[in-house]
Amino acid sequence: MDQNAVAGGQARGKRQEHEDADEQYEGCLSFFDVRGLVPRPLTITVETTALDGTTVTTVYERGLARLVHHEIDHLEGLLYLARIRPGVEPISVDEYRQTGRAWSYDS
């Protein structure tokens, strides 16, 4: 995977979310003791500006799309708890472990 840098602490770019989505549990160091069931797109396209000024377009899929989407949310001031569907509450890490549910994607 190519490495891209974000200079000056700002996210420079845009994200396009594709239609297909799924819901998986996520955690975060901001709330390390809970997990939440978060819907996210299975594919995202991210445009960034490289240090030399060129535009770089990268498509992320499945687990990597979820991870990148989560981190871009942080850059935009959002936490995953804001993406949980209304009426769905976060669960404790202990309760999450008992679900036996890790991220799963069909090939």
C-alpha positions in Angstrom: 0.0 0.0 0.0 1.3 3.5 -0.8 1.8 5.8 2.1 0.3 9.2 2.0 1.0 12.1 4.5 -1.3 14.7 5.9 0.7 17.9 6.5 -0.2 20.6 9.0 -2.7 18.5 10.9 -5.5 19.1 8.3 -7.3 16.6 6.2 -7.1 17.8 2.6 -9.4 15.9 0.4 -12.8 14.4 0.0 -14.4 11.1 0.5 -17.0 9.4 -1.7 -19.1 6.7 0.0 -20.4 3.9 -2.2 -23.9 2.4 -1.8 -23.1 -1.0 -0.4 -22.7 -1.0 3.4 -22.6 -3.3 6.4 -22.7 -3.0 10.2 -19.8 -4.2 12.3 -18.7 -3.5 15.9 -16.1 -0.8 16.3 -14.0 0.4 19.2 -11.9 3.5 19.7 -9.2 4.7 22.0 -11.5 7.6 22.7 -13.9 5.1 24.3 -11.7 2.1 24.9 -14.1 0.3 27.2 -17.1 0.0 24.9 -17.9 -1.2 21.4 -20.6 0.0 19.1 -22.4 -1.5 16.1 -21.6 1.0 13.3 -22.9 1.0 9.7 -20.2 1.9 7.2 -19.8 1.7 3.4 -18.0 -1.4 2.1 -16.1 0.8 -0.4 -14.9 4.4 -0.2 -12.9 6.5 -2.6 -10.7 9.1 -1.0 -9.1 12.0 -2.8 -6.1 13.6 -1.1 -3.5 16.1 -2.1 0.1 14.8 -2.0 3.0 16.9 -0.7 3.9 17.8 -4.2 0.4 19.1 -4.9 -0.9 16.3 -7.1 -4.2 14.7 -6.4 -4.1 11.1 -5.3 -7.3 8.9 -5.6 -7.4 5.7 -3.5 -10.2 3.2 -3.3 -10.5 1.3 0.0 -12.7 -1.8 0.5 -14.2 -3.8 3.3 -12.2 -3.7 6.6 -9.7 -1.1 5.3 -12.6 1.1 4.1 -14.1 0.9 7.6 -10.8 1.8 9.2 -10.0 4.7 6.9 -13.6 6.0 7.2 -13.3 5.8 11.0 -10.0 7.8 10.9 -11.4 10.4 8.5 -14.3 10.9 10.8 -11.8 11.8 13.6 -10.2 14.4 11.2 -13.7 15.8 10.7 -14.4 15.9 14.4 -16.7 12.9 14.6 -16.6 9.8 16.8 -18.0 6.5 15.9 -20.7 6.9 18.6 -22.3 9.5 16.3 -22.7 6.9 13.6 -24.6 4.3 15.6 -28.2 3.9 14.6 -30.8 5.6 16.9 -31.9 3.2 19.6 -28.7 1.1 19.4 -26.5 1.4 22.5 -22.8 0.7 22.9 -21.9 -2.4 24.8 -19.0 -3.1 27.2 -15.9 -4.8 25.9 -16.7 -7.8 28.0 -20.1 -8.1 26.5 -18.6 -7.7 23.0 -16.1 -10.5 23.6 -19.1 -12.8 24.4 -20.7 -12.1 21.0 -17.9 -14.0 19.3 -18.3 -11.5 16.5 -15.1 -10.3 14.8 -15.2 -8.3 11.5 -16.2 -10.7 8.8 -16.3 -10.1 5.0 -17.0 -12.7 2.3 -14.3 -12.8 -0.3 
